[in-house]
Amino acid sequence: MVRILTGDSWKLNPDYLQSLKLVAGRAPRFSTASILDALGIEVDGVNITQGQSEAAIFQVVDELAAIVLRMCRDPSGGGQVSLGEGATELVLGRRGARASLCLVSLARPARVLAGELEVDLSALAQATASCAQGLLSDLAGINDALAKASFSRRLAQRTELLRRAAQLSGRKRARKPDRTQLAPEPVAPSGREGPGLGFALFDEEGRVDAYRKGGELYSLLGPGEVFLRDARGGTLAAVKGAPFLLLTDLARAAADLLQAHEKKAQAWEGALAPGKPKLRLDLADELLVAEGHCVPCRPLELARAFLQAALDFGGAIVARNPGQSKNPYLSSLVETARERLDHLREVEGGDVFADSAAAPRAGSVHGSGAPLASAGNTLKRLRYRVAWSGADTGPKTRAARIEDGTLVVLGGRRASFVDALSGEVLARRTGDGLVWGDDGVLISDRARLLGVGWRGAPVFLRDLPGHDHPPLTASGGVIQAGEVRQRATVCVLEGSVLAALLSASGRALWHFHAPQAVRIAAAALKDRIWAAADNGFLYALEAKMGQVVFRVRAGCAFEGSLALGGGLVASLGRQDGALCLAAVDAASGRPRMLRPLAARSCGTPLPFRRRLIVGALVDGESQVIAIGFDSREAFRTRLAASGGVPVVAALGGRLYATLRDGSVTCLGPDGEVVWKAERCGLELDRALPPVLRRGVLIAAGDPLRALDPKTGTLLCELPPTHGLSAFAVGPKLDVHVVDDDGVAACYQLATHLSLVSG
């Protein structure tokens, strides 16, 4: 007997009820992610999820219904559902007319919380349908309008399909897959004098071969064994379990071992599996004690053995079933191991290609932070592959960034949240004003203010007094505001108004209005906010309550964004209709600069080495102008004719100027041209700043290009797009692009080639 039960406390929570009633009249905006309660799955009276944290019950039941429906239709179907916090997954798979249920924790220590239980598939389908129907009835009891929400309609449809599928489940038998037995020995022995970690996978059910999208985790949980052997091949320790989970933890243990080695600790302790006998490594004497055995062992060799085994496992799985290369769980294990192996090589100062013959890659994406080419090597070529495409984010894209595994795109009236790994559109939010917040996006829509997290889930919904309120136009940074210091976002509202909005609730702690001004720009740093208005005044406000610290007349009407750096606050302005560059002392407000610029238009000034760098269009020519803090022109570099206003970025101690034709110019500290990459493809509507990540410069254009930041050498050219409105680069050098039609795509790094210098 199977029952799926949800808690009742959410129906008594006044915040949940109020939110549901608020969205009742706007059913399409109904979100399920914010409603948390207990979820139980009983099998023959035993709750296999007992003790787990609360989950987003509507979202979990919806995902569970989709997976069970797929299992009823597909003899090889399966899937996993995240339950609450702590990376706990309910894993489901089909075995003929029965279903397998398993509760797994991917957090450390990775382990099986509730062993695999087999239940009748039709009973599971009926239980899921009954649970879903109960939730829909609860929603209808709160307000009938909620039944019109897209979520409710989708869940109701799945409920009906589940009831029908339950009658037919089990009639379509799966072809029995071949038994899989993998790697009783390490796939790629290190060849060094040190221990080796091996694994064996005994997949009697053929999960690896039967894998298809939806059963990612189920396909990796086959039973097996992991064993540690000395340099002569003798077994030091062995544990039974799912090699995937065991190797996931051992890759983490390798990171701990590396950290202990770097900190020059006396010893390191670990285990091949939770609850198993300890491994103890004396770091000073380089002796490993494992289950009564004592053998010489260097710390880095043991860490290498752990990481190499994880790579071997990923390679063996992909070699058996190439489709597993798209399995995100396997890819994550391989990526983590490769990233830590790169770090290990840096620690020991060894050859970056020492393990170049490692097993085939599974969804290779390199780790964040470390350059792709280590010291002494030259990066020669990159190759990208299309990870996903076709995600609609809407027209008029203004900005994009990657946060919390999500591509967040801001358009004219819509914010779109796209899963960076899969390309699934998680949420879309509309409003009159959209700006970046402290930990997400702030959206104003007349008399309402909505705070949305990076994954698209609502954080707060606040009704503002009155009817129409000025929309948000920009954000100026995050501060600690209020009598009791709380994180708040400085927001610019239409009509020259500043407000400090609490990150947790959206409540405005204070407002500031610049008199006789139409436009205002703001920037925050620590406990100070600077605001420049087109009335000619620059204001300094304290963060606590927004009180004016000083006000200074700059002699020009400010326009554009503010720049902070070198003790100055700088901005563009207009004096008698002509462009000028103005700067004041950030601490005292004393005027430091007011210099005319003989330019048609300019970009935001960039503080760089006691100079203000400005991209300008002068007499139809694109130029980079540097003005010293003493108001003297330091240099002027001409880039191209009719290239528009260049965007200048300071990255890695150098200046990079880009034009809308895709050309990139690297400038030295005194304005000399170090290298230049010529124009490519079609012109963009506007120039976009380049991004420097892991020793690679990603330059905007149609197509985008990956360049060596030191020499300008072309490393890779991505496929052309239908224009380019915005792009963002992830920590693993994955490139997310949004074209002029608002269609997003992701390119993941597949391979790179480096050569040893000299």
C-alpha positions in Angstrom: 0.0 0.0 0.0 1.3 3.4 -1.0 0.2 6.8 0.4 1.5 10.3 -0.4 0.6 12.7 2.3 1.1 16.5 2.7 1.0 18.5 5.9 -1.9 20.8 6.8 -0.1 23.6 8.4 0.2 25.6 5.2 -3.6 26.0 5.2 -3.3 27.7 8.6 -0.4 30.0 7.7 -1.8 33.5 7.3 1.1 34.6 5.1 0.4 31.8 2.6 -3.3 32.4 2.7 -2.9 36.1 2.1 -0.5 35.5 -0.8 -2.9 33.0 -2.4 -5.8 35.4 -2.1 -3.8 38.2 -3.6 -2.9 36.2 -6.7 -6.4 34.8 -7.0 -7.4 37.6 -9.3 -4.2 37.3 -11.2 -4.1 33.5 -11.5 -1.3 33.3 -14.1 1.1 34.7 -11.5 0.4 32.0 -9.0 3.7 30.5 -7.8 4.1 27.3 -6.0 7.7 27.5 -4.9 7.1 29.6 -1.7 4.6 27.3 0.0 6.4 24.9 2.3 5.1 22.0 4.4 5.8 18.4 5.4 5.6 15.7 2.8 5.4 12.0 3.6 5.5 8.9 1.4 4.2 5.8 3.2 5.0 2.3 1.9 3.1 -0.4 3.9 2.8 2.1 6.8 6.4 3.1 6.9 7.2 6.8 6.1 10.4 6.7 4.1 10.7 10.5 4.1 10.3 10.8 7.9 12.6 13.4 9.5 13.3 15.3 6.3 12.9 19.1 6.2 9.9 20.8 4.7 9.5 20.9 1.0 7.7 23.0 -1.6 4.8 20.6 -1.6 3.0 21.9 -4.7 6.2 21.9 -6.7 7.2 18.5 -5.5 3.9 16.8 -6.1 3.8 18.4 -9.6 7.2 17.0 -10.4 6.4 13.7 -8.9 3.2 13.4 -11.0 5.2 14.1 -14.1 7.8 11.4 -13.3 5.3 8.7 -12.3 3.3 9.5 -15.5 6.5 9.1 -17.5 7.2 5.8 -15.8 3.7 4.5 -16.6 4.2 5.3 -20.3 7.9 4.4 -20.7 9.2 0.9 -19.6 12.6 2.5 -18.9 11.3 5.7 -17.3 12.5 7.2 -14.1 13.5 10.4 -12.4 14.3 12.2 -9.2 12.6 14.9 -7.1 14.4 17.2 -4.7 12.9 17.2 -1.2 13.5 20.3 1.0 17.0 21.4 1.7 20.2 19.4 2.0 20.3 17.9 -1.5 17.9 15.1 -0.6 16.5 13.4 -3.6 13.6 10.9 -4.0 14.8 8.6 -6.8 12.3 6.6 -8.8 12.8 4.0 -11.5 10.7 1.3 -13.2 11.2 -2.4 -12.9 8.6 -4.1 -15.1 5.2 -3.6 -13.5 6.7 -2.3 -10.3 8.4 1.0 -9.3 11.6 1.4 -7.2 11.7 4.2 -4.6 14.9 5.3 -2.9 15.8 8.3 -0.8 19.3 9.6 -1.3 21.3 12.4 0.2 23.9 14.0 -2.1 25.1 16.3 0.7 28.1 15.1 2.7 28.2 12.3 3.5 26.5 11.1 0.3 24.5 8.1 1.2 21.2 6.2 0.8 18.8 7.3 3.5 16.1 4.8 2.7 16.9 1.7 0.7 15.3 0.8 -2.5 11.7 -0.3 -2.0 9.6 -1.9 -4.7 5.9 -0.9 -5.0 3.2 -1.6 -7.5 3.4 1.0 -10.2 -0.3 1.4 -10.6 -0.6 1.9 -6.8 2.0 4.6 -6.9 0.2 6.3 -9.8 -3.1 6.2 -7.9 -1.4 7.5 -4.7 0.2 10.4 -6.6 -3.1 11.3 -8.3 -5.0 11.2 -5.0 -2.4 13.5 -3.4 -2.5 15.9 -6.4 -6.3 16.0 -6.4 -6.3 16.8 -2.6 -4.0 19.8 -3.2 -6.2 21.0 -6.0 -9.2 20.8 -3.8 -7.5 22.7 -1.1 -6.7 25.5 -3.5 -10.3 25.6 -4.8 -11.4 25.8 -1.2 -9.4 29.0 -0.7 -10.5 30.6 -3.9 -12.1 29.2 -7.0 -10.0 31.5 -9.2 -6.9 29.6 -8.3 -8.2 26.7 -10.4 -7.5 28.9 -13.5 -3.8 29.1 -12.7 -1.6 27.4 -15.3 -0.1 25.3 -12.5 -3.6 24.1 -11.4 -4.7 23.3 -14.9 -1.4 21.4 -15.6 -1.6 19.4 -12.4 -5.3 18.6 -13.0 -4.5 17.3 -16.4 -1.7 15.1 -15.1 -3.9 13.8 -12.4 -6.5 12.6 -14.9 -3.8 11.1 -17.1 -2.3 9.3 -14.0 -5.6 7.7 -13.2 -5.9 6.4 -16.8 -2.3 5.3 -16.9 -2.6 3.4 -13.7 -5.0 1.1 -15.5 -2.5 0.3 -18.2 0.8 0.4 -16.3 2.8 -2.8 -16.5 1.3 -4.0 -19.8 4.2 -2.6 -21.8 7.2 -4.6 -20.7 10.7 -3.3 -21.0 13.3 -5.2 -22.9 15.7 -6.6 -20.3 18.9 -4.6 -20.7 22.3 -6.2 -20.7 24.0 -6.8 -17.4 26.7 -4.2 -16.8 29.9 -4.9 -15.0 32.5 -2.1 -15.0 36.0 -1.6 -14.0 37.1 -4.2 -11.4 40.5 -2.4 -11.6 41.3 1.3 -12.0 40.8 2.3 -15.6 43.9 4.5 -15.9 46.5 3.5 -13.2 48.5 6.5 -12.2 51.8 4.6 -12.7 53.3 6.3 -9.6 54.5 4.7 -6.5 51.5 5.1 -4.3 48.1 3.8 -3.5 45.4 3.3 -6.1 41.6 3.5 -5.8 39.6 1.0 -7.8 35.9 0.4 -8.2 33.6 -2.4 -9.4 30.0 -1.8 -10.6 27.6 -4.8 -10.7 24.6 -3.5 -12.6 22.4 -6.6 -12.8 19.5 -4.5 -14.0 21.4 -2.7 -16.8 20.7 0.8 -15.5 23.7 2.3 -17.2 22.6 1.1 -20.6 18.9 1.9 -20.1 19.6 5.5 -19.1 17.6 8.2 -20.8 16.7 11.8 -19.9 14.7 11.8 -16.7 16.4 8.9 -14.9 19.8 10.5 -14.4 20.4 9.6 -10.8 18.6 6.3 -10.9 21.0 5.1 -13.6 24.0 5.8 -11.4 22.9 4.1 -8.2 23.8 0.5 -9.2 25.5 -1.5 -6.5 29.2 -2.1 -6.5 32.4 -1.8 -4.5 35.3 0.6 -4.0 38.7 -0.6 -2.7 42.0 1.0 -1.9 45.2 -0.9 -2.9 48.8 -0.3 -2.2 51.5 0.1 -4.8 52.0 -3.7 -5.0 48.3 -4.4 -5.6 47.4 -5.5 -2.1 44.0 -4.5 -0.7 44.2 -2.0 2.1 40.5 -1.3 2.5 37.2 -2.1 0.7 33.6 -1.0 1.0 30.4 -2.0 -0.7 27.8 0.4 -2.0 26.9 2.6 -5.0 30.3 3.6 -6.4 28.8 6.9 -7.6 28.0 8.0 -4.0 31.2 6.6 -2.6 33.4 8.4 -5.2 31.4 11.6 -4.7 32.4 11.7 -1.1 36.0 10.6 -1.8 36.4 13.5 -4.2 35.4 15.8 -1.4 37.8 14.0 0.9 40.6 14.7 -1.6 39.8 18.4 -1.2 40.1 18.1 2.6 43.4 16.2 2.2 44.8 19.0 -0.1 43.8 21.6 2.4 45.4 19.8 5.2 48.6 19.4 3.1 48.6 23.2 2.3 48.1 24.1 6.0 50.9 21.7 7.0 48.6 19.8 9.4 50.0 16.9 11.3 47.6 14.3 10.1 44.5 13.7 8.0 41.7 11.3 8.8 38.9 10.0 6.5 37.1 6.9 5.4 36.1 5.2 2.2 32.5 5.4 3.4 30.5 6.8 6.3 30.7 4.5 9.4 33.6 2.5 8.0 37.0 2.1 9.6 39.1 5.3 9.5 42.0 6.0 7.2 44.7 7.9 8.9 47.6 9.6 7.0 50.5 11.0 9.0 51.4 14.0 6.8 54.8 14.5 8.3 56.0 10.9 8.1 53.9 10.1 5.0 52.5 6.9 6.5 49.0 5.6 5.8 47.2 3.4 8.3 44.1 1.6 6.9 42.4 -1.3 8.7 45.6 -2.5 10.4 47.9 -1.9 7.4 50.6 0.7 7.5 52.2 1.7 4.2 54.2 4.6 2.9 52.0 7.1 1.2 52.5 10.7 0.1 49.5 13.0 0.7 49.2 14.2 -2.8 49.4 10.7 -4.2 46.4 9.6 -2.1 44.4 12.7 -3.1 45.3 11.9 -6.7 44.1 8.3 -6.4 40.7 9.5 -5.0 40.2 12.0 -7.9 41.5 9.8 -10.6 39.1 7.1 -9.6 36.2 9.6 -10.0 37.5 10.5 -13.5 37.9 6.8 -14.3 34.3 6.1 -13.2 32.9 8.8 -15.3 34.9 7.7 -18.3 33.9 4.1 -17.9 30.2 5.0 -17.7 30.4 7.2 -20.8 32.3 4.5 -22.7 29.6 2.0 -21.8 26.8 4.4 -22.8 27.8 7.6 -24.6 24.4 9.1 -23.7 25.6 9.3 -20.1 27.8 12.2 -21.2 24.7 14.4 -20.8 23.9 13.1 -17.3 24.2 16.2 -15.1 25.0 14.2 -12.0 27.8 12.3 -13.6 29.1 15.5 -15.2 29.1 17.2 -11.8 31.3 14.4 -10.4 33.7 14.5 -13.3 33.9 18.3 -13.3 34.6 18.5 -9.6 37.3 15.8 -9.8 39.0 17.5 -12.7 38.9 20.9 -11.0 40.5 19.5 -7.8 43.0 17.6 -9.8 44.0 20.9 -11.5 44.4 22.4 -8.0 46.5 19.4 -6.9 48.8 20.0 -9.9 49.2 23.6 -8.9 50.1 22.6 -5.4 52.7 20.1 -6.4 53.9 22.2 -9.3 53.8 19.3 -11.7 53.1 18.9 -15.4 49.6 20.0 -16.4 49.4 17.1 -18.8 50.4 14.4 -16.3 47.0 12.8 -16.6 46.0 13.8 -20.1 45.3 10.1 -20.9 42.5 10.0 -18.4 39.2 8.4 -19.2 36.7 10.0 -21.6 35.0 13.1 -20.3 31.5 13.1 -19.1 29.9 16.5 -19.9 33.2 18.3 -19.5 33.0 21.7 -18.0 36.0 23.1 -16.3 36.1 24.4 -12.7 35.8 28.0 -11.8 38.6 30.3 -10.9 41.8 28.7 -12.0 43.1 29.7 -15.5 42.7 27.0 -18.2 46.4 27.2 -18.9 48.7 26.9 -15.9 51.9 28.9 -15.5 54.4 28.3 -18.2 51.8 27.1 -20.7 50.1 28.8 -23.6 46.4 28.3 -24.4 46.1 27.7 -28.1 42.6 26.6 -28.9 39.1 26.2 -27.3 36.1 24.3 -28.6 32.6 24.9 -27.5 29.4 22.8 -27.9 25.8 23.8 -27.9 24.4 22.9 -24.5 20.9 24.2 -25.1 19.1 26.9 -27.1 15.6 28.3 -27.8 14.8 29.7 -24.4 12.5 32.7 -25.0 13.3 35.6 -22.6 11.3 38.3 -24.4 12.3 41.4 -26.4 14.3 44.5 -25.5 16.9 42.7 -23.4 18.8 45.2 -21.2 21.1 43.0 -19.1 21.9 39.4 -18.2 23.8 37.7 -15.5 24.3 34.2 -14.0 23.5 33.7 -10.4 22.8 30.5 -8.4 22.9 28.3 -11.5 20.4 30.6 -13.3 20.6 32.8 -16.3 18.6 35.9 -15.3 17.6 38.2 -18.1 16.1 41.7 -17.7 14.1 43.1 -20.6 11.9 46.2 -21.0 9.0 44.8 -18.9 9.9 41.2 -18.2 12.5 39.3 -16.1 13.2 35.8 -17.3 14.8 33.1 -15.2 16.4 30.2 -17.1 18.1 27.2 -15.6 21.7 27.6 -16.8 22.3 23.9 -17.0 19.3 22.7 -18.9 17.8 25.8 -20.5 14.4 25.3 -18.8 12.6 28.6 -18.3 11.9 28.5 -14.5 9.8 31.7 -14.3 8.9 34.9 -16.0 7.9 38.1 -14.1 6.6 41.3 -15.6 6.3 44.8 -14.3 6.8 48.5 -15.0 10.3 48.6 -13.5 12.9 45.9 -13.1 16.3 46.3 -11.4 18.9 44.1 -9.8 18.4 43.6 -6.1 20.5 42.3 -3.2 19.8 38.6 -3.9 17.6 38.6 -6.9 15.4 41.0 -8.9 13.1 43.8 -7.7 10.0 44.4 -9.8 7.6 47.3 -9.4 4.2 47.2 -10.9 2.0 50.2 -10.1 1.1 49.8 -6.4 3.0 46.5 -5.9 6.6 45.7 -5.3 7.8 42.1 -5.8 11.1 40.6 -4.7 12.2 37.6 -6.7 15.1 35.3 -5.9 17.7 34.2 -8.5 15.7 31.0 -9.3 12.5 33.0 -10.0 10.7 32.2 -6.7 9.0 35.1 -5.0 10.7 36.4 -1.9 8.1 39.0 -0.9 5.1 40.7 -2.3 4.4 44.2 -0.9 1.3 46.4 -1.6 2.2 50.0 -1.6 -0.2 52.7 -0.3 -2.1 54.6 -3.0 -2.6 53.7 -6.6 0.2 54.4 -9.1 3.7 54.6 -7.8 6.8 55.6 -9.9 8.5 52.5 -11.3 12.0 51.5 -10.4 14.6 52.6 -13.0 18.0 51.6 -11.5 19.7 50.2 -8.5 22.7 51.8 -6.8 24.1 49.1 -4.6 23.6 47.3 -1.3 23.9 49.0 2.1 23.3 48.3 5.8 20.4 50.7 6.6 18.1 51.4 9.5 18.5 51.8 13.3 19.0 48.0 13.4 21.4 47.5 10.6 19.7 45.5 7.8 20.6 44.8 4.2 18.9 47.1 1.8 19.1 47.9 -1.9 19.4 51.6 -2.9 16.9 52.0 -5.7 16.3 54.9 -8.1 12.6 55.6 -8.8 11.3 57.6 -11.7 11.1 61.3 -10.8 14.5 61.7 -9.1 13.6 59.7 -5.9 16.0 57.4 -4.0 14.7 54.7 -1.7 16.4 52.1 0.5 14.4 48.9 0.2 14.9 46.1 2.7 16.1 42.9 1.0 14.0 40.7 3.2 10.6 42.4 2.9 10.8 45.3 0.4 9.9 47.9 3.0 11.3 51.3 2.4 13.4 52.5 5.3 13.8 55.9 3.9 13.3 58.1 0.8 15.2 61.0 -0.7 13.9 63.4 -3.3 16.2 65.7 -5.2 14.3 69.0 -5.6 13.8 70.5 -9.1 15.4 67.4 -10.7 14.1 65.1 -13.3 16.8 62.5 -13.4 19.1 61.2 -10.7 21.9 58.5 -10.5 23.2 56.8 -7.4 26.0 54.7 -6.2 26.7 53.2 -2.8 29.9 52.2 -1.1 30.0 51.0 2.6 27.9 53.4 4.6 27.7 56.2 2.1 25.4 56.9 -0.9 26.2 59.5 -3.6 23.4 60.9 -5.8 24.0 63.1 -8.8 21.0 64.9 -10.3 20.4 66.9 -13.4 19.7 70.0 -11.2 23.5 70.4 -10.9 23.9 69.1 -7.4 25.7 66.1 -6.1 24.4 64.7 -2.7 26.1 62.5 -0.2 23.7 60.5 2.1 24.4 58.4 5.1 23.2 54.9 4.7 21.4 54.6 8.1 18.4 56.9 7.5 19.3 58.7 4.2 20.3 62.0 5.8 22.2 64.4 3.7 25.9 64.6 4.7 26.9 67.2 2.2 25.5 68.8 -1.0 27.8 70.4 -3.6 27.0 72.3 -6.8 29.2 70.9 -9.5 28.7 73.6 -12.2 27.0 71.2 -14.6 23.9 69.2 -15.0 24.8 65.6 -14.3 23.7 62.8 -16.7 24.6 59.1 -16.9 25.9 56.8 -14.2 28.2 57.5 -11.3 31.7 56.1 -11.0 33.6 55.6 -7.7 37.3 55.1 -7.5 40.5 56.7 -6.3 38.7 58.7 -3.7 36.6 60.5 -6.3 33.0 60.4 -7.4 32.8 61.1 -11.2 30.1 61.5 -13.8 29.4 63.0 -17.1 27.5 66.3 -17.3 26.5 69.1 -19.5 27.7 72.6 -19.2 26.0 75.1 -21.6 24.9 72.1 -23.7 28.4 70.7 -24.1 29.6 67.4 -22.6 32.0 67.6 -19.6 33.6 65.4 -17.1 33.0 66.3 -13.4 34.5 64.8 -10.3 34.4 65.6 -6.6 36.2 64.3 -3.5 34.1 61.4 -2.2 34.8 62.3 1.5 34.4 66.0 1.5 32.5 67.0 -1.6 35.3 69.3 -2.7 35.3 69.8 -6.5 38.2 68.1 -8.1 37.5 68.3 -11.8 35.3 70.0 -14.3 36.7 69.4 -17.8 34.9 70.0 -21.1 35.0 67.0 -23.5 34.9 67.9 -27.2 32.8 64.8 -27.9 29.5 64.0 -29.4 28.7 61.3 -26.8 30.6 59.4 -24.1 30.4 56.4 -22.0 30.5 56.2 -18.2 33.9 57.3 -16.9 36.1 54.5 -15.5 38.6 55.2 -12.7 41.9 53.5 -13.5 45.4 54.2 -12.0 44.5 57.8 -10.9 42.9 58.6 -14.2 39.4 58.7 -15.5 39.1 56.7 -18.7 36.3 57.7 -21.1 35.1 56.0 -24.3 34.0 58.8 -26.6 32.8 59.6 -30.1 34.8 62.6 -31.4 34.1 63.9 -34.9 32.8 60.6 -35.9 35.8 58.8 -34.6 35.8 56.2 -31.8 38.4 57.2 -29.1 39.6 56.3 -25.6 40.5 59.4 -23.6 42.3 59.4 -20.3 42.0 62.4 -17.9 44.4 62.5 -14.9 43.1 63.4 -11.5 45.0 66.7 -12.1 42.5 67.5 -15.0 45.2 67.1 -17.6 44.7 64.8 -20.6 47.0 61.7 -20.1 46.4 60.1 -23.5 44.0 59.8 -26.4 43.9 56.7 -28.4 42.0 56.5 -31.7 40.3 53.2 -32.4 38.3 53.4 -35.6 36.2 55.6 -37.7 32.4 55.5 -37.2 32.5 52.7 -34.7 30.2 54.4 -32.2 31.0 55.0 -28.5 33.5 52.3 -27.3 32.9 50.4 -24.1 36.1 50.4 -21.9 36.7 47.8 -19.2 39.7 47.4 -16.8 40.5 43.7 -16.5 43.6 42.1 -15.2 45.5 45.4 -15.0 44.9 46.3 -18.7 42.3 48.3 -20.5 40.1 46.6 -23.2 38.0 48.8 -25.5 35.3 47.1 -27.6 33.1 48.6 -30.4 29.8 47.5 -31.8 31.5 46.0 -34.9 33.1 43.3 -32.6 36.6 44.8 -32.6 38.7 44.7 -29.4 41.7 46.8 -28.6 44.0 46.1 -25.6 45.6 49.3 -24.2 48.6 49.6 -21.9 48.7 51.9 -18.9 49.8 54.9 -21.1 47.3 54.3 -23.9 49.6 52.4 -26.2 48.0 49.7 -28.3 49.2 46.3 -27.1 47.1 44.3 -29.6 44.0 44.6 -31.6 41.4 42.1 -32.8 39.8 43.4 -36.0 36.0 43.6 -36.5 34.0 40.5 -37.2 30.6 39.7 -38.5 27.7 42.1 -38.3 27.5 45.2 -36.2 25.6 45.1 -32.9 23.1 47.7 -31.9 25.5 48.7 -29.1 28.9 47.8 -27.9 29.1 45.4 -24.9 31.9 45.1 -22.4 34.2 42.0 -22.7 34.4 39.5 -19.9 37.7 38.0 -18.6 37.3 34.6 -17.0 39.8 31.9 -16.3 42.5 33.5 -18.4 40.2 33.9 -21.4 38.7 37.1 -22.8 35.2 36.7 -24.2 34.5 39.6 -26.6 31.1 40.6 -27.7 30.2 40.5 -31.4 28.2 38.5 -33.9 29.8 36.0 -33.5 31.3 36.1 -30.0 35.0 35.4 -29.8 37.3 33.9 -27.2 40.7 35.6 -27.2 44.0 35.3 -25.4 44.0 38.5 -23.2 47.8 38.8 -23.5 48.2 38.5 -27.2 44.7 38.8 -28.8 45.1 35.4 -30.4 41.8 33.9 -31.5 41.1 30.8 -29.4 37.5 30.1 -30.6 34.7 31.7 -32.5 31.2 30.8 -31.4 28.4 30.3 -33.9 26.7 33.5 -35.2 23.5 34.6 -33.6 20.6 36.9 -34.8 22.3 39.9 -33.3 23.4 40.1 -29.7 21.6 41.9 -26.9 23.4 40.6 -23.9 25.7 37.7 -22.8 27.0 36.3 -19.6 29.9 34.0 -18.8 29.6 31.4 -16.1 32.3 30.4 -13.6 33.2 27.3 -15.8 33.6 29.4 -18.9 30.1 28.5 -20.2 28.8 31.3 -22.4 25.1 32.3 -22.3 23.9 34.6 -25.1 20.6 36.4 -25.7 20.0 37.5 -29.3 18.0 40.5 -30.5 14.8 38.5 -30.5 15.3 37.6 -26.9 16.1 33.9 -27.6 18.8 32.6 -25.2 21.3 29.8 -25.8 24.2 28.3 -23.9 27.6 27.1 -25.2 29.6 24.9 -22.9 33.4 24.4 -23.1 34.1 21.0 -24.6 37.9 20.9 -24.9 40.9 23.1 -24.7 44.4 22.7 -26.0 47.5 24.2 -24.3 51.1 24.0 -25.2 54.1 23.9 -22.8 56.1 27.1 -23.5 59.8 26.7 -24.3 
